[in-house]
């Protein structure tokens, strides 16, 4: 899977191997940048968007956090200007992965975009897992994020991907239940779901918005009200 699978596996056991892997990533980065400069690659085309995101991802894998942040931030602004919300969500995830000071602010933006717009459900699930990973074991926010992941899969996933994503999301929810309340038995799990109202989107989705607001605080880079007003379904 593109978003839930492992990233670049540097996996080097020696300094020489590490150098070779770094050289390979640098070569990929140079190639991507050369392609971005070519006039035949139209801005906002699917090819340009993927190349632009790949540049930022490669910088993350090269541990160039500050460069990755600035690259992804520039792409985020371009994507937002063009109404390319799925790509904007991907850009903010790269900003989160850069580890820079406002990484959690970027994660909040990414989750809001990925839940608000019908983006690839795998990306939405990956971002909600990021929230789980960033929250304390006893946090209800992790439970809300995991429940939302299962809901998004049920709502959006299709075909062969639906089964694998559903399995992953349910495993994530089970993991959160164990770390949150020591849940092991199915009966206890079902009671836990009901107690936290994780079986009712009308209850847990507003709580997800609260989690996002905690991540972002007052540092929103987009006008959510304006964006929501433009949606066909309010």
Order of alpha helices (4+ residues) and beta strands (2+ residues): alpha-alpha-alpha-alpha-alpha-alpha-alpha-alpha-alpha-alpha-alpha
